[in-house]
Amino acid sequence: MHGALTRYRIIAWVVGVVLLVLVLVGMPLKYAGGNDTVVAAVGPIHGFLFMVYLVATFDLSRRAKWPFGRMLLVMLAGTIPFFSFWAERKVSHAWATPEPAAMK
């Protein structure tokens, strides 16, 4: 299961960074500067990487036996700037901290 967490953490950061480039660089250039080059180049890359993010999240949720709602929320975190970083941190901390039932 550690491999699934590592894959998820990597893709969460990559998707988060690419989304920030798209939103903070590409969108202002497109709408304020009339230049859609960054959006045209980074948009499809983000779309592909987001699909990889969904697969990695599904794999991790299946192995960790998450409830459907948690899986869905973590998947949606990749669509909002900065949320993929927050979700990755929450998932990593939850993974590292043993649940009280597991400590008995």
N, CA, C and O atoms as CSV, one atom per row, in Angstrom:
chain,resi,resn,atom,element,x,y,z
A,1,MET,N,N,0.816,-1.202,0.000
A,1,MET,CA,C,0.000,0.000,0.000
A,1,MET,C,C,0.854,1.259,0.000
A,1,MET,O,O,0.401,2.319,-0.432
A,2,HIS,N,N,2.094,1.148,0.485
A,2,HIS,CA,C,2.958,2.322,0.520
A,2,HIS,C,C,3.237,2.845,-0.895
A,2,HIS,O,O,3.351,4.053,-1.101
A,3,GLY,N,N,3.345,1.934,-1.863
A,3,GLY,CA,C,3.564,2.350,-3.249
A,3,GLY,C,C,2.394,3.149,-3.800
A,3,GLY,O,O,2.593,4.107,-4.547
A,4,ALA,N,N,1.179,2.765,-3.437
A,4,ALA,CA,C,-0.008,3.498,-3.887
A,4,ALA,C,C,-0.023,4.902,-3.308
A,4,ALA,O,O,-0.401,5.854,-3.991
A,5,LEU,N,N,0.388,5.036,-2.051
A,5,LEU,CA,C,0.452,6.364,-1.434
A,5,LEU,C,C,1.516,7.221,-2.108
A,5,LEU,O,O,1.287,8.401,-2.372
A,6,THR,N,N,2.661,6.644,-2.385
A,6,THR,CA,C,3.728,7.393,-3.060
A,6,THR,C,C,3.287,7.852,-4.437
A,6,THR,O,O,3.509,9.006,-4.805
A,7,ARG,N,N,2.666,6.966,-5.205
A,7,ARG,CA,C,2.166,7.348,-6.536
A,7,ARG,C,C,1.141,8.468,-6.428
A,7,ARG,O,O,1.171,9.421,-7.207
A,8,TYR,N,N,0.230,8.352,-5.458
A,8,TYR,CA,C,-0.778,9.390,-5.269
A,8,TYR,C,C,-0.126,10.718,-4.904
A,8,TYR,O,O,-0.481,11.754,-5.467
A,9,ARG,N,N,0.814,10.701,-3.977
A,9,ARG,CA,C,1.462,11.947,-3.544
A,9,ARG,C,C,2.170,12.639,-4.704
A,9,ARG,O,O,2.079,13.857,-4.854
A,10,ILE,N,N,2.868,11.870,-5.514
A,10,ILE,CA,C,3.591,12.457,-6.653
A,10,ILE,C,C,2.621,13.081,-7.637
A,10,ILE,O,O,2.798,14.232,-8.036
A,11,ILE,N,N,1.604,12.340,-8.032
A,11,ILE,CA,C,0.681,12.860,-9.043
A,11,ILE,C,C,-0.155,14.007,-8.484
A,11,ILE,O,O,-0.535,14.905,-9.236
A,12,ALA,N,N,-0.451,14.000,-7.188
A,12,ALA,CA,C,-1.194,15.119,-6.595
A,12,ALA,C,C,-0.384,16.406,-6.709
A,12,ALA,O,O,-0.934,17.457,-7.038
A,13,TRP,N,N,0.900,16.332,-6.444
A,13,TRP,CA,C,1.755,17.518,-6.561
A,13,TRP,C,C,1.911,17.955,-8.012
A,13,TRP,O,O,1.856,19.147,-8.314
A,14,VAL,N,N,2.103,17.004,-8.899
A,14,VAL,CA,C,2.260,17.354,-10.316
A,14,VAL,C,C,0.988,18.007,-10.844
A,14,VAL,O,O,1.055,19.046,-11.500
A,15,VAL,N,N,-0.160,17.415,-10.569
A,15,VAL,CA,C,-1.432,17.981,-11.022
A,15,VAL,C,C,-1.656,19.356,-10.400
A,15,VAL,O,O,-2.132,20.271,-11.073
A,16,GLY,N,N,-1.319,19.506,-9.129
A,16,GLY,CA,C,-1.475,20.798,-8.471
A,16,GLY,C,C,-0.619,21.886,-9.097
A,16,GLY,O,O,-1.088,23.005,-9.307
A,17,VAL,N,N,0.623,21.566,-9.392
A,17,VAL,CA,C,1.528,22.551,-10.001
A,17,VAL,C,C,1.061,22.909,-11.407
A,17,VAL,O,O,1.034,24.084,-11.772
A,18,VAL,N,N,0.698,21.912,-12.189
A,18,VAL,CA,C,0.240,22.183,-13.560
A,18,VAL,C,C,-1.055,22.993,-13.547
A,18,VAL,O,O,-1.235,23.883,-14.378
A,19,LEU,N,N,-1.951,22.695,-12.618
A,19,LEU,CA,C,-3.183,23.474,-12.512
A,19,LEU,C,C,-2.880,24.924,-12.137
A,19,LEU,O,O,-3.508,25.843,-12.664
A,20,LEU,N,N,-1.931,25.136,-11.238
A,20,LEU,CA,C,-1.554,26.501,-10.881
A,20,LEU,C,C,-0.961,27.257,-12.072
A,20,LEU,O,O,-1.258,28.434,-12.273
A,21,VAL,N,N,-0.135,26.585,-12.848
A,21,VAL,CA,C,0.414,27.221,-14.055
A,21,VAL,C,C,-0.721,27.601,-14.994
A,21,VAL,O,O,-0.737,28.696,-15.557
A,22,LEU,N,N,-1.656,26.699,-15.154
A,22,LEU,CA,C,-2.788,26.959,-16.042
A,22,LEU,C,C,-3.626,28.138,-15.549
A,22,LEU,O,O,-3.999,29.006,-16.338
A,23,VAL,N,N,-3.921,28.172,-14.256
A,23,VAL,CA,C,-4.811,29.201,-13.710
A,23,VAL,C,C,-4.096,30.535,-13.473
A,23,VAL,O,O,-4.645,31.597,-13.767
A,24,LEU,N,N,-2.875,30.477,-12.943
A,24,LEU,CA,C,-2.190,31.711,-12.569
A,24,LEU,C,C,-1.360,32.331,-13.684
A,24,LEU,O,O,-1.055,33.523,-13.645
A,25,VAL,N,N,-0.995,31.531,-14.673
A,25,VAL,CA,C,-0.210,32.058,-15.798
A,25,VAL,C,C,-1.041,32.043,-17.081
A,25,VAL,O,O,-1.194,33.068,-17.747
A,26,GLY,N,N,-1.571,30.876,-17.415
A,26,GLY,CA,C,-2.275,30.724,-18.684
A,26,GLY,C,C,-3.541,31.543,-18.811
A,26,GLY,O,O,-3.757,32.204,-19.826
A,27,MET,N,N,-4.376,31.504,-17.793
A,27,MET,CA,C,-5.646,32.228,-17.872
A,27,MET,C,C,-5.456,33.748,-17.945
A,27,MET,O,O,-6.099,34.391,-18.775
A,28,PRO,N,N,-4.597,34.348,-17.108
A,28,PRO,CA,C,-4.377,35.793,-17.264
A,28,PRO,C,C,-3.796,36.163,-18.630
A,28,PRO,O,O,-4.169,37.177,-19.220
A,29,LEU,N,N,-2.878,35.328,-19.124
A,29,LEU,CA,C,-2.330,35.615,-20.457
A,29,LEU,C,C,-3.406,35.530,-21.532
A,29,LEU,O,O,-3.417,36.319,-22.477
A,30,LYS,N,N,-4.303,34.574,-21.380
A,30,LYS,CA,C,-5.352,34.402,-22.378
A,30,LYS,C,C,-6.360,35.545,-22.329
A,30,LYS,O,O,-6.691,36.129,-23.361
A,31,TYR,N,N,-6.848,35.862,-21.135
A,31,TYR,CA,C,-7.941,36.826,-21.045
A,31,TYR,C,C,-7.474,38.274,-20.917
A,31,TYR,O,O,-8.175,39.179,-21.370
A,32,ALA,N,N,-6.321,38.516,-20.317
A,32,ALA,CA,C,-5.828,39.890,-20.200
A,32,ALA,C,C,-4.874,40.250,-21.328
A,32,ALA,O,O,-4.796,41.406,-21.743
A,33,GLY,N,N,-4.153,39.256,-21.818
A,33,GLY,CA,C,-3.157,39.533,-22.843
A,33,GLY,C,C,-3.531,39.066,-24.234
A,33,GLY,O,O,-2.846,39.396,-25.202
A,34,GLY,N,N,-4.599,38.310,-24.347
A,34,GLY,CA,C,-5.020,37.828,-25.655
A,34,GLY,C,C,-4.112,36.752,-26.239
A,34,GLY,O,O,-4.124,36.525,-27.449
A,35,ASN,N,N,-3.329,36.089,-25.397
A,35,ASN,CA,C,-2.397,35.064,-25.856
A,35,ASN,C,C,-2.788,33.740,-25.206
A,35,ASN,O,O,-2.638,33.565,-23.997
A,36,ASP,N,N,-3.289,32.811,-26.014
A,36,ASP,CA,C,-3.742,31.535,-25.452
A,36,ASP,C,C,-2.730,30.406,-25.618
A,36,ASP,O,O,-3.103,29.235,-25.533
A,37,THR,N,N,-1.481,30.725,-25.847
A,37,THR,CA,C,-0.452,29.716,-26.065
A,37,THR,C,C,-0.279,28.804,-24.852
A,37,THR,O,O,-0.219,27.583,-24.992
A,38,VAL,N,N,-0.199,29.396,-23.669
A,38,VAL,CA,C,0.002,28.586,-22.456
A,38,VAL,C,C,-1.216,27.698,-22.199
A,38,VAL,O,O,-1.064,26.525,-21.860
A,39,VAL,N,N,-2.398,28.237,-22.355
A,39,VAL,CA,C,-3.614,27.448,-22.147
A,39,VAL,C,C,-3.689,26.309,-23.162
A,39,VAL,O,O,-4.056,25.185,-22.819
A,40,ALA,N,N,-3.341,26.606,-24.402
A,40,ALA,CA,C,-3.390,25.576,-25.445
A,40,ALA,C,C,-2.369,24.467,-25.201
A,40,ALA,O,O,-2.615,23.310,-25.543
A,41,ALA,N,N,-1.239,24.811,-24.616
A,41,ALA,CA,C,-0.201,23.805,-24.366
A,41,ALA,C,C,-0.418,23.066,-23.053
A,41,ALA,O,O,-0.298,21.842,-23.000
A,42,VAL,N,N,-0.735,23.799,-22.001
A,42,VAL,CA,C,-0.818,23.205,-20.662
A,42,VAL,C,C,-2.176,22.557,-20.415
A,42,VAL,O,O,-2.258,21.584,-19.665
A,43,GLY,N,N,-3.231,23.065,-21.018
A,43,GLY,CA,C,-4.572,22.517,-20.805
A,43,GLY,C,C,-4.688,21.028,-21.085
A,43,GLY,O,O,-5.152,20.284,-20.220
A,44,PRO,N,N,-4.282,20.565,-22.266
A,44,PRO,CA,C,-4.363,19.124,-22.534
A,44,PRO,C,C,-3.456,18.293,-21.633
A,44,PRO,O,O,-3.800,17.170,-21.264
A,45,ILE,N,N,-2.301,18.845,-21.281
A,45,ILE,CA,C,-1.397,18.126,-20.377
A,45,ILE,C,C,-2.064,17.958,-19.020
A,45,ILE,O,O,-2.017,16.882,-18.425
A,46,HIS,N,N,-2.685,19.029,-18.534
A,46,HIS,CA,C,-3.391,18.934,-17.252
A,46,HIS,C,C,-4.543,17.924,-17.342
A,46,HIS,O,O,-4.763,17.149,-16.412
A,47,GLY,N,N,-5.260,17.935,-18.440
A,47,GLY,CA,C,-6.354,16.981,-18.608
A,47,GLY,C,C,-5.884,15.543,-18.522
A,47,GLY,O,O,-6.514,14.720,-17.858
A,48,PHE,N,N,-4.784,15.235,-19.186
A,48,PHE,CA,C,-4.229,13.883,-19.137
A,48,PHE,C,C,-3.755,13.544,-17.729
A,48,PHE,O,O,-4.056,12.473,-17.202
A,49,LEU,N,N,-3.009,14.471,-17.123
A,49,LEU,CA,C,-2.495,14.226,-15.774
A,49,LEU,C,C,-3.620,14.088,-14.756
A,49,LEU,O,O,-3.500,13.325,-13.797
A,50,PHE,N,N,-4.706,14.818,-14.956
A,50,PHE,CA,C,-5.843,14.693,-14.044
A,50,PHE,C,C,-6.447,13.295,-14.122
A,50,PHE,O,O,-6.869,12.746,-13.104
A,51,MET,N,N,-6.490,12.717,-15.313
A,51,MET,CA,C,-6.989,11.340,-15.434
A,51,MET,C,C,-6.073,10.373,-14.685
A,51,MET,O,O,-6.549,9.440,-14.038
A,52,VAL,N,N,-4.764,10.595,-14.772
A,52,VAL,CA,C,-3.813,9.766,-14.020
A,52,VAL,C,C,-4.042,9.954,-12.523
A,52,VAL,O,O,-3.989,8.991,-11.758
A,53,TYR,N,N,-4.298,11.195,-12.105
A,53,TYR,CA,C,-4.604,11.503,-10.704
A,53,TYR,C,C,-5.843,10.729,-10.237
A,53,TYR,O,O,-5.855,10.177,-9.136
A,54,LEU,N,N,-6.872,10.691,-11.067
A,54,LEU,CA,C,-8.092,9.960,-10.707
A,54,LEU,C,C,-7.814,8.468,-10.528
A,54,LEU,O,O,-8.315,7.845,-9.592
A,55,VAL,N,N,-7.025,7.908,-11.417
A,55,VAL,CA,C,-6.685,6.482,-11.318
A,55,VAL,C,C,-5.867,6.221,-10.050
A,55,VAL,O,O,-6.131,5.257,-9.331
A,56,ALA,N,N,-4.880,7.069,-9.775
A,56,ALA,CA,C,-4.046,6.892,-8.583
A,56,ALA,C,C,-4.879,7.038,-7.313
A,56,ALA,O,O,-4.687,6.291,-6.354
A,57,THR,N,N,-5.799,7.994,-7.304
A,57,THR,CA,C,-6.668,8.186,-6.148
A,57,THR,C,C,-7.587,6.989,-5.958
A,57,THR,O,O,-7.789,6.530,-4.834
A,58,PHE,N,N,-8.142,6.485,-7.050
A,58,PHE,CA,C,-9.002,5.307,-6.962
A,58,PHE,C,C,-8.222,4.110,-6.430
A,58,PHE,O,O,-8.715,3.372,-5.577
A,59,ASP,N,N,-7.009,3.919,-6.931
A,59,ASP,CA,C,-6.184,2.797,-6.489
A,59,ASP,C,C,-5.889,2.908,-4.994
A,59,ASP,O,O,-6.014,1.928,-4.260
A,60,LEU,N,N,-5.501,4.093,-4.547
A,60,LEU,CA,C,-5.213,4.292,-3.129
A,60,LEU,C,C,-6.468,4.082,-2.279
A,60,LEU,O,O,-6.408,3.442,-1.230
A,61,SER,N,N,-7.589,4.616,-2.727
A,61,SER,CA,C,-8.827,4.482,-1.946
A,61,SER,C,C,-9.274,3.030,-1.855
A,61,SER,O,O,-9.793,2.598,-0.826
A,62,ARG,N,N,-9.074,2.287,-2.919
A,62,ARG,CA,C,-9.439,0.868,-2.905
A,62,ARG,C,C,-8.554,0.093,-1.931
A,62,ARG,O,O,-9.042,-0.741,-1.168
A,63,ARG,N,N,-7.258,0.372,-1.964
A,63,ARG,CA,C,-6.333,-0.339,-1.071
A,63,ARG,C,C,-6.531,0.057,0.390
A,63,ARG,O,O,-6.390,-0.774,1.287
A,64,ALA,N,N,-6.861,1.337,0.629
A,64,ALA,CA,C,-7.047,1.833,1.997
A,64,ALA,C,C,-8.473,1.622,2.499
A,64,ALA,O,O,-8.777,1.902,3.659
A,65,LYS,N,N,-9.342,1.130,1.623
A,65,LYS,CA,C,-10.753,0.872,1.962
A,65,LYS,C,C,-11.469,2.129,2.461
A,65,LYS,O,O,-12.166,2.114,3.476
A,66,TRP,N,N,-11.270,3.221,1.705
A,66,TRP,CA,C,-11.961,4.469,2.025
A,66,TRP,C,C,-13.436,4.351,1.689
A,66,TRP,O,O,-13.807,3.588,0.797
A,67,PRO,N,N,-14.278,5.090,2.385
A,67,PRO,CA,C,-15.684,5.185,1.954
A,67,PRO,C,C,-15.765,5.964,0.639
A,67,PRO,O,O,-14.877,6.752,0.315
A,68,PHE,N,N,-16.829,5.733,-0.099
A,68,PHE,CA,C,-16.994,6.357,-1.415
A,68,PHE,C,C,-16.920,7.884,-1.336
A,68,PHE,O,O,-16.313,8.515,-2.201
A,69,GLY,N,N,-17.523,8.476,-0.320
A,69,GLY,CA,C,-17.526,9.937,-0.186
A,69,GLY,C,C,-16.140,10.515,-0.031
A,69,GLY,O,O,-15.830,11.552,-0.617
A,70,ARG,N,N,-15.305,9.861,0.748
A,70,ARG,CA,C,-13.926,10.351,0.917
A,70,ARG,C,C,-13.169,10.263,-0.394
A,70,ARG,O,O,-12.455,11.193,-0.768
A,71,MET,N,N,-13.323,9.147,-1.093
A,71,MET,CA,C,-12.653,8.991,-2.373
A,71,MET,C,C,-13.079,10.103,-3.330
A,71,MET,O,O,-12.243,10.704,-4.005
A,72,LEU,N,N,-14.356,10.368,-3.382
A,72,LEU,CA,C,-14.875,11.394,-4.281
A,72,LEU,C,C,-14.332,12.784,-3.921
A,72,LEU,O,O,-13.970,13.555,-4.810
A,73,LEU,N,N,-14.274,13.102,-2.637
A,73,LEU,CA,C,-13.749,14.401,-2.219
A,73,LEU,C,C,-12.272,14.561,-2.572
A,73,LEU,O,O,-11.847,15.632,-3.005
A,74,VAL,N,N,-11.501,13.512,-2.391
A,74,VAL,CA,C,-10.077,13.587,-2.743
A,74,VAL,C,C,-9.926,13.722,-4.258
A,74,VAL,O,O,-9.052,14.452,-4.727
A,75,MET,N,N,-10.749,13.044,-5.011
A,75,MET,CA,C,-10.707,13.185,-6.471
A,75,MET,C,C,-11.056,14.607,-6.896
A,75,MET,O,O,-10.391,15.176,-7.762
A,76,LEU,N,N,-12.081,15.175,-6.300
A,76,LEU,CA,C,-12.492,16.539,-6.646
A,76,LEU,C,C,-11.460,17.585,-6.234
A,76,LEU,O,O,-11.420,18.676,-6.804
A,77,ALA,N,N,-10.630,17.260,-5.253
A,77,ALA,CA,C,-9.604,18.209,-4.807
A,77,ALA,C,C,-8.635,18.566,-5.933
A,77,ALA,O,O,-8.025,19.635,-5.907
A,78,GLY,N,N,-8.491,17.695,-6.908
A,78,GLY,CA,C,-7.597,17.972,-8.033
A,78,GLY,C,C,-8.152,18.963,-9.033
A,78,GLY,O,O,-7.469,19.317,-9.994
A,79,THR,N,N,-9.375,19.416,-8.830
A,79,THR,CA,C,-9.984,20.355,-9.773
A,79,THR,C,C,-9.926,21.803,-9.299
A,79,THR,O,O,-10.231,22.720,-10.062
A,80,ILE,N,N,-9.535,22.010,-8.044
A,80,ILE,CA,C,-9.525,23.359,-7.470
A,80,ILE,C,C,-8.089,23.719,-7.127
A,80,ILE,O,O,-7.412,22.961,-6.432
A,81,PRO,N,N,-7.610,24.871,-7.605
A,81,PRO,CA,C,-6.221,25.245,-7.309
A,81,PRO,C,C,-5.923,25.202,-5.806
A,81,PRO,O,O,-6.732,25.639,-4.987
A,82,PHE,N,N,-4.775,24.678,-5.468
A,82,PHE,CA,C,-4.247,24.516,-4.111
A,82,PHE,C,C,-4.895,23.368,-3.335
A,82,PHE,O,O,-4.310,22.913,-2.352
A,83,PHE,N,N,-6.059,22.885,-3.723
A,83,PHE,CA,C,-6.722,21.829,-2.959
A,83,PHE,C,C,-6.034,20.479,-3.105
A,83,PHE,O,O,-6.100,19.663,-2.186
A,84,SER,N,N,-5.378,20.219,-4.232
A,84,SER,CA,C,-4.693,18.935,-4.349
A,84,SER,C,C,-3.549,18.856,-3.346
A,84,SER,O,O,-3.252,17.778,-2.831
A,85,PHE,N,N,-2.900,19.994,-3.060
A,85,PHE,CA,C,-1.832,20.013,-2.058
A,85,PHE,C,C,-2.415,19.754,-0.666
A,85,PHE,O,O,-1.855,18.987,0.117
A,86,TRP,N,N,-3.531,20.395,-0.373
A,86,TRP,CA,C,-4.194,20.226,0.919
A,86,TRP,C,C,-4.657,18.778,1.100
A,86,TRP,O,O,-4.445,18.182,2.156
A,87,ALA,N,N,-5.286,18.220,0.070
A,87,ALA,CA,C,-5.777,16.840,0.150
A,87,ALA,C,C,-4.616,15.863,0.315
A,87,ALA,O,O,-4.704,14.911,1.091
A,88,GLU,N,N,-3.531,16.102,-0.415
A,88,GLU,CA,C,-2.357,15.226,-0.294
A,88,GLU,C,C,-1.822,15.245,1.131
A,88,GLU,O,O,-1.470,14.200,1.677
A,89,ARG,N,N,-1.761,16.416,1.728
A,89,ARG,CA,C,-1.257,16.543,3.096
A,89,ARG,C,C,-2.185,15.824,4.076
A,89,ARG,O,O,-1.719,15.118,4.969
A,90,LYS,N,N,-3.495,16.002,3.910
A,90,LYS,CA,C,-4.455,15.334,4.800
A,90,LYS,C,C,-4.360,13.812,4.663
A,90,LYS,O,O,-4.364,13.097,5.665
A,91,VAL,N,N,-4.276,13.323,3.435
A,91,VAL,CA,C,-4.190,11.878,3.199
A,91,VAL,C,C,-2.895,11.332,3.786
A,91,VAL,O,O,-2.902,10.278,4.422
A,92,SER,N,N,-1.788,12.033,3.581
A,92,SER,CA,C,-0.492,11.572,4.092
A,92,SER,C,C,-0.473,11.545,5.611
A,92,SER,O,O,0.036,10.597,6.208
A,93,HIS,N,N,-1.023,12.578,6.244
A,93,HIS,CA,C,-1.055,12.608,7.704
A,93,HIS,C,C,-1.991,11.536,8.253
A,93,HIS,O,O,-1.685,10.914,9.270
A,94,ALA,N,N,-3.106,11.316,7.606
A,94,ALA,CA,C,-4.027,10.269,8.057
A,94,ALA,C,C,-3.373,8.895,7.924
A,94,ALA,O,O,-3.601,8.011,8.750
A,95,TRP,N,N,-2.573,8.723,6.898
A,95,TRP,CA,C,-1.894,7.454,6.664
A,95,TRP,C,C,-0.816,7.220,7.732
A,95,TRP,O,O,-0.653,6.104,8.224
A,96,ALA,N,N,-0.085,8.284,8.081
A,96,ALA,CA,C,1.021,8.179,9.023
A,96,ALA,C,C,0.546,8.043,10.467
A,96,ALA,O,O,1.251,7.464,11.294
A,97,THR,N,N,-0.625,8.562,10.779
A,97,THR,CA,C,-1.161,8.517,12.128
A,97,THR,C,C,-2.035,7.281,12.284
A,97,THR,O,O,-3.076,7.178,11.635
A,98,PRO,N,N,-1.634,6.345,13.130
A,98,PRO,CA,C,-2.463,5.141,13.303
A,98,PRO,C,C,-3.776,5.483,13.986
A,98,PRO,O,O,-3.838,6.333,14.874
A,99,GLU,N,N,-4.819,4.802,13.548
A,99,GLU,CA,C,-6.134,4.996,14.163
A,99,GLU,C,C,-6.134,4.362,15.536
A,99,GLU,O,O,-5.415,3.388,15.761
A,100,PRO,N,N,-6.937,4.896,16.481
A,100,PRO,CA,C,-6.961,4.361,17.841
A,100,PRO,C,C,-7.263,2.859,17.902
A,100,PRO,O,O,-6.709,2.158,18.750
A,101,ALA,N,N,-8.118,2.363,17.032
A,101,ALA,CA,C,-8.466,0.940,17.036
A,101,ALA,C,C,-7.255,0.088,16.645
A,101,ALA,O,O,-7.116,-1.041,17.114
A,102,ALA,N,N,-6.387,0.619,15.797
A,102,ALA,CA,C,-5.235,-0.130,15.342
A,102,ALA,C,C,-4.138,-0.195,16.420
A,102,ALA,O,O,-3.235,-1.028,16.339
A,103,MET,N,N,-4.220,0.669,17.410
A,103,MET,CA,C,-3.200,0.726,18.447
A,103,MET,C,C,-3.445,-0.294,19.554
A,103,MET,O,O,-2.548,-0.539,20.361
A,104,LYS,N,N,-4.606,-0.884,19.616
A,104,LYS,CA,C,-4.935,-1.860,20.678
A,104,LYS,C,C,-4.227,-3.158,20.466
A,104,LYS,O,O,-4.388,-4.085,21.259
